[in-house]
């Protein structure tokens, strides 16, 4: 669930940068084994126009060195490159792993990639825009989507914990009060359904980006 939440946000970010995103592309390694990265990004993914294949991982940076979150992220990055890079290169694409730690940090190359995508999009869409203005907009967009990915991950983790805790509480109440009572698992399941319906109405993963940039309408154009 966490992986899918992060993947969905980055897919929206790529589309906002003028790219076309294909879910679950496939490539074969040297032994004929089928590999399935998360996304194929077409269009504005690279400066040369070469398509980009992306695979995501959310990771606990404290597992390796609590004082250096990049250490564990670099380890995950190396593992992803070792698994996919050769096969993706043979298929004519460029491979980019995106590693997000539990605090929402990403490697600098991920931030640079997004920044360059938005910079090209803004520069192509705005005739006569200055370099300073384009840099400003691209930086704001990059920060926005990275924060959104981090928030999606944190929210999904929280919902998993809440749902698990609610289920456990419901089981204990059912043992004590009997099935069908107000404190039974059926009651708690209904409450979860109501909360999920409310959450869908809020639509966190589809809110208008312009609300975030309401102080600068040019960014939404």
ChimeraX commands (.cxc) that place a marker at each C-alpha (Angstrom):
marker #1 position 0.00,0.00,0.00 radius 0.5
marker #1 position 2.82,2.42,0.86 radius 0.5
marker #1 position 4.64,1.56,-2.36 radius 0.5
marker #1 position 1.50,2.14,-4.43 radius 0.5
marker #1 position 0.82,5.49,-2.73 radius 0.5
marker #1 position 4.34,6.72,-3.51 radius 0.5
marker #1 position 4.17,5.35,-7.06 radius 0.5
marker #1 position 0.86,7.12,-7.76 radius 0.5
marker #1 position 2.18,10.50,-6.60 radius 0.5
marker #1 position 5.30,10.25,-8.75 radius 0.5
marker #1 position 3.17,9.24,-11.75 radius 0.5
marker #1 position 1.18,12.45,-11.28 radius 0.5
marker #1 position 4.41,14.43,-10.94 radius 0.5
marker #1 position 5.73,13.05,-14.23 radius 0.5
marker #1 position 2.47,13.85,-15.98 radius 0.5
marker #1 position 2.59,17.38,-14.57 radius 0.5
marker #1 position 6.06,17.68,-16.09 radius 0.5
marker #1 position 4.69,16.87,-19.53 radius 0.5
marker #1 position 5.47,13.14,-19.61 radius 0.5
marker #1 position 3.39,10.12,-20.54 radius 0.5
marker #1 position 3.52,7.34,-17.95 radius 0.5
marker #1 position 3.08,3.60,-18.62 radius 0.5
marker #1 position 2.48,1.31,-15.64 radius 0.5
marker #1 position 4.37,-1.95,-15.23 radius 0.5
marker #1 position 6.51,-2.12,-18.38 radius 0.5
marker #1 position 8.55,-5.30,-18.85 radius 0.5
marker #1 position 12.11,-6.06,-19.97 radius 0.5
marker #1 position 14.16,-9.23,-20.13 radius 0.5
marker #1 position 17.53,-9.71,-18.48 radius 0.5
marker #1 position 20.46,-11.60,-20.05 radius 0.5
marker #1 position 19.01,-14.94,-18.90 radius 0.5
marker #1 position 15.59,-14.26,-20.39 radius 0.5
marker #1 position 14.02,-13.53,-17.01 radius 0.5
marker #1 position 11.17,-11.04,-17.16 radius 0.5
marker #1 position 11.68,-7.90,-15.05 radius 0.5
marker #1 position 8.86,-5.46,-14.34 radius 0.5
marker #1 position 9.83,-1.95,-13.18 radius 0.5
marker #1 position 7.06,0.30,-11.90 radius 0.5
marker #1 position 6.91,2.97,-14.64 radius 0.5
marker #1 position 8.00,3.79,-18.15 radius 0.5
marker #1 position 8.23,7.58,-18.54 radius 0.5
marker #1 position 7.99,8.88,-22.10 radius 0.5
marker #1 position 8.40,12.35,-23.57 radius 0.5
marker #1 position 10.08,14.81,-21.25 radius 0.5
marker #1 position 11.82,12.25,-19.01 radius 0.5
marker #1 position 15.33,13.11,-20.18 radius 0.5
marker #1 position 16.94,16.02,-22.00 radius 0.5
marker #1 position 17.73,13.84,-25.03 radius 0.5
marker #1 position 14.17,12.50,-25.19 radius 0.5
marker #1 position 15.28,8.99,-24.20 radius 0.5
marker #1 position 12.55,7.17,-22.31 radius 0.5
marker #1 position 13.02,6.50,-18.63 radius 0.5
marker #1 position 12.20,3.37,-16.65 radius 0.5
marker #1 position 11.63,3.92,-12.94 radius 0.5
marker #1 position 11.36,1.60,-9.97 radius 0.5
marker #1 position 10.50,2.78,-6.45 radius 0.5
marker #1 position 11.47,1.72,-2.97 radius 0.5
marker #1 position 10.48,3.16,0.38 radius 0.5
marker #1 position 13.02,2.28,3.04 radius 0.5
marker #1 position 13.94,2.66,6.70 radius 0.5
marker #1 position 17.11,4.72,6.73 radius 0.5
marker #1 position 17.78,3.83,10.37 radius 0.5
marker #1 position 18.46,0.18,9.58 radius 0.5
marker #1 position 22.04,0.89,8.51 radius 0.5
marker #1 position 23.10,4.07,10.27 radius 0.5
marker #1 position 20.59,6.18,12.24 radius 0.5
marker #1 position 22.90,9.18,11.91 radius 0.5
marker #1 position 23.24,8.97,8.13 radius 0.5
marker #1 position 19.97,8.25,6.29 radius 0.5
marker #1 position 21.73,8.40,2.91 radius 0.5
marker #1 position 23.77,5.28,3.68 radius 0.5
marker #1 position 20.79,2.93,3.57 radius 0.5
marker #1 position 19.25,4.80,0.64 radius 0.5
marker #1 position 22.45,4.42,-1.37 radius 0.5
marker #1 position 22.45,0.70,-0.58 radius 0.5
marker #1 position 18.90,0.38,-1.93 radius 0.5
marker #1 position 19.85,2.47,-4.96 radius 0.5
marker #1 position 22.78,0.15,-5.73 radius 0.5
marker #1 position 20.55,-2.92,-5.40 radius 0.5
marker #1 position 17.97,-1.52,-7.81 radius 0.5
marker #1 position 20.62,-0.56,-10.38 radius 0.5
marker #1 position 22.17,-4.03,-10.15 radius 0.5
marker #1 position 18.80,-5.65,-10.78 radius 0.5
marker #1 position 17.43,-3.49,-13.60 radius 0.5
marker #1 position 20.07,-1.30,-15.23 radius 0.5
marker #1 position 21.61,-3.75,-17.71 radius 0.5
marker #1 position 18.27,-5.09,-18.95 radius 0.5
marker #1 position 16.76,-1.61,-19.25 radius 0.5
marker #1 position 19.80,-0.30,-21.15 radius 0.5
marker #1 position 19.61,-3.18,-23.62 radius 0.5
marker #1 position 16.00,-2.27,-24.32 radius 0.5
marker #1 position 17.05,1.28,-25.23 radius 0.5
marker #1 position 15.81,3.04,-22.12 radius 0.5
marker #1 position 17.51,4.76,-19.20 radius 0.5
marker #1 position 16.95,3.39,-15.69 radius 0.5
marker #1 position 16.36,5.54,-12.60 radius 0.5
marker #1 position 15.65,4.09,-9.15 radius 0.5
marker #1 position 13.71,6.37,-6.82 radius 0.5
marker #1 position 14.40,5.72,-3.15 radius 0.5
marker #1 position 12.28,7.43,-0.50 radius 0.5
marker #1 position 13.11,7.01,3.17 radius 0.5
marker #1 position 10.63,7.13,6.07 radius 0.5
marker #1 position 11.28,10.84,6.60 radius 0.5
marker #1 position 10.56,11.70,2.96 radius 0.5
marker #1 position 14.20,12.18,1.95 radius 0.5
marker #1 position 15.33,11.32,-1.59 radius 0.5
marker #1 position 18.75,11.13,-3.20 radius 0.5
marker #1 position 20.00,14.31,-4.85 radius 0.5
marker #1 position 19.88,12.71,-8.30 radius 0.5
marker #1 position 16.12,12.16,-7.90 radius 0.5
marker #1 position 15.58,15.80,-6.96 radius 0.5
marker #1 position 17.77,16.90,-9.89 radius 0.5
marker #1 position 15.86,14.70,-12.32 radius 0.5
marker #1 position 12.50,16.18,-11.31 radius 0.5
marker #1 position 13.88,19.71,-11.35 radius 0.5
marker #1 position 15.22,19.31,-14.89 radius 0.5
marker #1 position 11.90,17.87,-16.09 radius 0.5
marker #1 position 9.96,20.82,-14.71 radius 0.5
marker #1 position 12.56,23.28,-15.98 radius 0.5
marker #1 position 12.25,21.93,-19.54 radius 0.5
marker #1 position 8.45,21.96,-19.30 radius 0.5
marker #1 position 8.32,25.55,-18.05 radius 0.5
marker #1 position 10.91,26.76,-20.57 radius 0.5
marker #1 position 9.09,25.11,-23.47 radius 0.5
marker #1 position 5.66,26.38,-22.40 radius 0.5
marker #1 position 6.64,29.98,-21.62 radius 0.5
marker #1 position 8.13,31.97,-24.47 radius 0.5
marker #1 position 10.45,34.68,-23.20 radius 0.5
marker #1 position 10.57,33.47,-19.60 radius 0.5
marker #1 position 13.81,34.36,-17.85 radius 0.5
marker #1 position 16.18,31.73,-16.51 radius 0.5
marker #1 position 15.61,32.96,-12.97 radius 0.5
marker #1 position 11.83,32.70,-13.28 radius 0.5
marker #1 position 12.05,29.21,-14.79 radius 0.5
marker #1 position 14.39,28.05,-12.01 radius 0.5
marker #1 position 12.03,29.43,-9.38 radius 0.5
marker #1 position 8.96,27.67,-10.79 radius 0.5
marker #1 position 10.81,24.38,-11.35 radius 0.5
marker #1 position 12.15,24.45,-7.77 radius 0.5
marker #1 position 8.69,25.08,-6.35 radius 0.5
marker #1 position 7.17,22.27,-8.37 radius 0.5
marker #1 position 9.95,19.86,-7.36 radius 0.5
marker #1 position 9.52,20.65,-3.67 radius 0.5
marker #1 position 5.75,20.37,-3.95 radius 0.5
marker #1 position 5.74,16.88,-5.47 radius 0.5
marker #1 position 8.44,15.52,-3.15 radius 0.5
marker #1 position 6.51,16.78,-0.12 radius 0.5
marker #1 position 3.36,15.27,-1.55 radius 0.5
marker #1 position 5.06,11.88,-1.97 radius 0.5
marker #1 position 6.32,12.06,1.61 radius 0.5
marker #1 position 2.84,12.98,2.88 radius 0.5
marker #1 position 1.25,10.12,0.92 radius 0.5
marker #1 position 3.69,7.65,2.46 radius 0.5
marker #1 position 3.14,8.98,6.00 radius 0.5
marker #1 position -0.62,8.98,5.61 radius 0.5
marker #1 position -0.70,5.42,4.29 radius 0.5
marker #1 position 1.48,4.20,7.16 radius 0.5
marker #1 position -0.78,5.93,9.65 radius 0.5
marker #1 position -3.92,4.40,8.09 radius 0.5
marker #1 position -2.36,0.92,8.23 radius 0.5
marker #1 position -1.59,1.36,11.93 radius 0.5
marker #1 position -5.06,2.75,12.69 radius 0.5
marker #1 position -6.85,-0.02,10.79 radius 0.5
marker #1 position -4.77,-2.71,12.47 radius 0.5
marker #1 position -5.34,-1.22,15.91 radius 0.5
marker #1 position -9.06,-0.81,15.28 radius 0.5
marker #1 position -9.37,-4.44,14.24 radius 0.5
marker #1 position -7.60,-5.61,17.39 radius 0.5
marker #1 position -9.78,-3.42,19.60 radius 0.5
marker #1 position -12.89,-4.72,17.84 radius 0.5
marker #1 position -11.92,-8.32,18.48 radius 0.5
marker #1 position -11.39,-7.63,22.18 radius 0.5
marker #1 position -14.74,-5.82,22.46 radius 0.5
marker #1 position -16.51,-8.63,20.65 radius 0.5
marker #1 position -15.11,-11.17,23.08 radius 0.5
marker #1 position -16.33,-9.04,25.96 radius 0.5
marker #1 position -19.72,-7.84,24.71 radius 0.5
marker #1 position -20.68,-10.47,22.14 radius 0.5
marker #1 position -21.13,-10.32,18.40 radius 0.5
marker #1 position -23.66,-7.78,17.11 radius 0.5
marker #1 position -23.36,-5.35,20.00 radius 0.5
marker #1 position -22.40,-1.73,19.52 radius 0.5
marker #1 position -18.85,-2.62,20.51 radius 0.5
marker #1 position -18.59,-5.62,18.20 radius 0.5
marker #1 position -16.34,-5.94,15.13 radius 0.5
marker #1 position -19.36,-5.30,12.88 radius 0.5
marker #1 position -19.83,-1.88,14.45 radius 0.5
marker #1 position -16.15,-1.06,14.07 radius 0.5
marker #1 position -16.13,-2.28,10.45 radius 0.5
marker #1 position -19.01,0.08,9.69 radius 0.5
marker #1 position -17.12,2.95,11.27 radius 0.5
marker #1 position -14.08,2.15,9.09 radius 0.5
marker #1 position -16.30,2.18,5.97 radius 0.5
marker #1 position -17.65,5.61,6.93 radius 0.5
marker #1 position -14.15,6.94,7.48 radius 0.5
marker #1 position -13.01,5.58,4.12 radius 0.5
marker #1 position -15.96,7.20,2.33 radius 0.5
marker #1 position -15.09,10.51,3.96 radius 0.5
marker #1 position -11.46,10.05,2.96 radius 0.5
marker #1 position -12.49,9.47,-0.66 radius 0.5
marker #1 position -14.47,12.70,-0.64 radius 0.5
marker #1 position -11.42,14.58,0.57 radius 0.5
marker #1 position -9.47,12.99,-2.36 radius 0.5
marker #1 position -6.01,13.76,-1.04 radius 0.5
marker #1 position -4.25,12.36,-4.08 radius 0.5
marker #1 position -6.22,14.40,-6.61 radius 0.5
marker #1 position -6.46,17.87,-5.11 radius 0.5
marker #1 position -5.80,20.82,-7.36 radius 0.5
marker #1 position -2.12,21.68,-7.47 radius 0.5
marker #1 position -3.07,25.34,-7.92 radius 0.5
marker #1 position -4.34,25.43,-4.32 radius 0.5
marker #1 position -0.77,24.92,-3.20 radius 0.5
marker #1 position 0.51,27.63,-5.51 radius 0.5
marker #1 position -2.34,30.08,-4.95 radius 0.5
marker #1 position 0.14,32.88,-4.28 radius 0.5
marker #1 position 1.68,32.49,-7.72 radius 0.5
marker #1 position -0.85,31.74,-10.45 radius 0.5
marker #1 position 1.90,31.45,-13.09 radius 0.5
marker #1 position 3.06,28.15,-11.61 radius 0.5
marker #1 position -0.29,26.51,-12.37 radius 0.5
marker #1 position -0.35,27.56,-16.01 radius 0.5
marker link #1:1,2 radius 0.2
marker link #1:2,3 radius 0.2
marker link #1:3,4 radius 0.2
marker link #1:4,5 radius 0.2
marker link #1:5,6 radius 0.2
marker link #1:6,7 radius 0.2
marker link #1:7,8 radius 0.2
marker link #1:8,9 radius 0.2
marker link #1:9,10 radius 0.2
marker link #1:10,11 radius 0.2
marker link #1:11,12 radius 0.2
marker link #1:12,13 radius 0.2
marker link #1:13,14 radius 0.2
marker link #1:14,15 radius 0.2
marker link #1:15,16 radius 0.2
marker link #1:16,17 radius 0.2
marker link #1:17,18 radius 0.2
marker link #1:18,19 radius 0.2
marker link #1:19,20 radius 0.2
marker link #1:20,21 radius 0.2
marker link #1:21,22 radius 0.2
marker link #1:22,23 radius 0.2
marker link #1:23,24 radius 0.2
marker link #1:24,25 radius 0.2
marker link #1:25,26 radius 0.2
marker link #1:26,27 radius 0.2
marker link #1:27,28 radius 0.2
marker link #1:28,29 radius 0.2
marker link #1:29,30 radius 0.2
marker link #1:30,31 radius 0.2
marker link #1:31,32 radius 0.2
marker link #1:32,33 radius 0.2
marker link #1:33,34 radius 0.2
marker link #1:34,35 radius 0.2
marker link #1:35,36 radius 0.2
marker link #1:36,37 radius 0.2
marker link #1:37,38 radius 0.2
marker link #1:38,39 radius 0.2
marker link #1:39,40 radius 0.2
marker link #1:40,41 radius 0.2
marker link #1:41,42 radius 0.2
marker link #1:42,43 radius 0.2
marker link #1:43,44 radius 0.2
marker link #1:44,45 radius 0.2
marker link #1:45,46 radius 0.2
marker link #1:46,47 radius 0.2
marker link #1:47,48 radius 0.2
marker link #1:48,49 radius 0.2
marker link #1:49,50 radius 0.2
marker link #1:50,51 radius 0.2
marker link #1:51,52 radius 0.2
marker link #1:52,53 radius 0.2
marker link #1:53,54 radius 0.2
marker link #1:54,55 radius 0.2
marker link #1:55,56 radius 0.2
marker link #1:56,57 radius 0.2
marker link #1:57,58 radius 0.2
marker link #1:58,59 radius 0.2
marker link #1:59,60 radius 0.2
marker link #1:60,61 radius 0.2
marker link #1:61,62 radius 0.2
marker link #1:62,63 radius 0.2
marker link #1:63,64 radius 0.2
marker link #1:64,65 radius 0.2
marker link #1:65,66 radius 0.2
marker link #1:66,67 radius 0.2
marker link #1:67,68 radius 0.2
marker link #1:68,69 radius 0.2
marker link #1:69,70 radius 0.2
marker link #1:70,71 radius 0.2
marker link #1:71,72 radius 0.2
marker link #1:72,73 radius 0.2
marker link #1:73,74 radius 0.2
marker link #1:74,75 radius 0.2
marker link #1:75,76 radius 0.2
marker link #1:76,77 radius 0.2
marker link #1:77,78 radius 0.2
marker link #1:78,79 radius 0.2
marker link #1:79,80 radius 0.2
marker link #1:80,81 radius 0.2
marker link #1:81,82 radius 0.2
marker link #1:82,83 radius 0.2
marker link #1:83,84 radius 0.2
marker link #1:84,85 radius 0.2
marker link #1:85,86 radius 0.2
marker link #1:86,87 radius 0.2
marker link #1:87,88 radius 0.2
marker link #1:88,89 radius 0.2
marker link #1:89,90 radius 0.2
marker link #1:90,91 radius 0.2
marker link #1:91,92 radius 0.2
marker link #1:92,93 radius 0.2
marker link #1:93,94 radius 0.2
marker link #1:94,95 radius 0.2
marker link #1:95,96 radius 0.2
marker link #1:96,97 radius 0.2
marker link #1:97,98 radius 0.2
marker link #1:98,99 radius 0.2
marker link #1:99,100 radius 0.2
marker link #1:100,101 radius 0.2
marker link #1:101,102 radius 0.2
marker link #1:102,103 radius 0.2
marker link #1:103,104 radius 0.2
marker link #1:104,105 radius 0.2
marker link #1:105,106 radius 0.2
marker link #1:106,107 radius 0.2
marker link #1:107,108 radius 0.2
marker link #1:108,109 radius 0.2
marker link #1:109,110 radius 0.2
marker link #1:110,111 radius 0.2
marker link #1:111,112 radius 0.2
marker link #1:112,113 radius 0.2
marker link #1:113,114 radius 0.2
marker link #1:114,115 radius 0.2
marker link #1:115,116 radius 0.2
marker link #1:116,117 radius 0.2
marker link #1:117,118 radius 0.2
marker link #1:118,119 radius 0.2
marker link #1:119,120 radius 0.2
marker link #1:120,121 radius 0.2
marker link #1:121,122 radius 0.2
marker link #1:122,123 radius 0.2
marker link #1:123,124 radius 0.2
marker link #1:124,125 radius 0.2
marker link #1:125,126 radius 0.2
marker link #1:126,127 radius 0.2
marker link #1:127,128 radius 0.2
marker link #1:128,129 radius 0.2
marker link #1:129,130 radius 0.2
marker link #1:130,131 radius 0.2
marker link #1:131,132 radius 0.2
marker link #1:132,133 radius 0.2
marker link #1:133,134 radius 0.2
marker link #1:134,135 radius 0.2
marker link #1:135,136 radius 0.2
marker link #1:136,137 radius 0.2
marker link #1:137,138 radius 0.2
marker link #1:138,139 radius 0.2
marker link #1:139,140 radius 0.2
marker link #1:140,141 radius 0.2
marker link #1:141,142 radius 0.2
marker link #1:142,143 radius 0.2
marker link #1:143,144 radius 0.2
marker link #1:144,145 radius 0.2
marker link #1:145,146 radius 0.2
marker link #1:146,147 radius 0.2
marker link #1:147,148 radius 0.2
marker link #1:148,149 radius 0.2
marker link #1:149,150 radius 0.2
marker link #1:150,151 radius 0.2
marker link #1:151,152 radius 0.2
marker link #1:152,153 radius 0.2
marker link #1:153,154 radius 0.2
marker link #1:154,155 radius 0.2
marker link #1:155,156 radius 0.2
marker link #1:156,157 radius 0.2
marker link #1:157,158 radius 0.2
marker link #1:158,159 radius 0.2
marker link #1:159,160 radius 0.2
marker link #1:160,161 radius 0.2
marker link #1:161,162 radius 0.2
marker link #1:162,163 radius 0.2
marker link #1:163,164 radius 0.2
marker link #1:164,165 radius 0.2
marker link #1:165,166 radius 0.2
marker link #1:166,167 radius 0.2
marker link #1:167,168 radius 0.2
marker link #1:168,169 radius 0.2
marker link #1:169,170 radius 0.2
marker link #1:170,171 radius 0.2
marker link #1:171,172 radius 0.2
marker link #1:172,173 radius 0.2
marker link #1:173,174 radius 0.2
marker link #1:174,175 radius 0.2
marker link #1:175,176 radius 0.2
marker link #1:176,177 radius 0.2
marker link #1:177,178 radius 0.2
marker link #1:178,179 radius 0.2
marker link #1:179,180 radius 0.2
marker link #1:180,181 radius 0.2
marker link #1:181,182 radius 0.2
marker link #1:182,183 radius 0.2
marker link #1:183,184 radius 0.2
marker link #1:184,185 radius 0.2
marker link #1:185,186 radius 0.2
marker link #1:186,187 radius 0.2
marker link #1:187,188 radius 0.2
marker link #1:188,189 radius 0.2
marker link #1:189,190 radius 0.2
marker link #1:190,191 radius 0.2
marker link #1:191,192 radius 0.2
marker link #1:192,193 radius 0.2
marker link #1:193,194 radius 0.2
marker link #1:194,195 radius 0.2
marker link #1:195,196 radius 0.2
marker link #1:196,197 radius 0.2
marker link #1:197,198 radius 0.2
marker link #1:198,199 radius 0.2
marker link #1:199,200 radius 0.2
marker link #1:200,201 radius 0.2
marker link #1:201,202 radius 0.2
marker link #1:202,203 radius 0.2
marker link #1:203,204 radius 0.2
marker link #1:204,205 radius 0.2
marker link #1:205,206 radius 0.2
marker link #1:206,207 radius 0.2
marker link #1:207,208 radius 0.2
marker link #1:208,209 radius 0.2
marker link #1:209,210 radius 0.2
marker link #1:210,211 radius 0.2
marker link #1:211,212 radius 0.2
marker link #1:212,213 radius 0.2
marker link #1:213,214 radius 0.2
marker link #1:214,215 radius 0.2
marker link #1:215,216 radius 0.2
marker link #1:216,217 radius 0.2
marker link #1:217,218 radius 0.2
marker link #1:218,219 radius 0.2
marker link #1:219,220 radius 0.2
marker link #1:220,221 radius 0.2
view
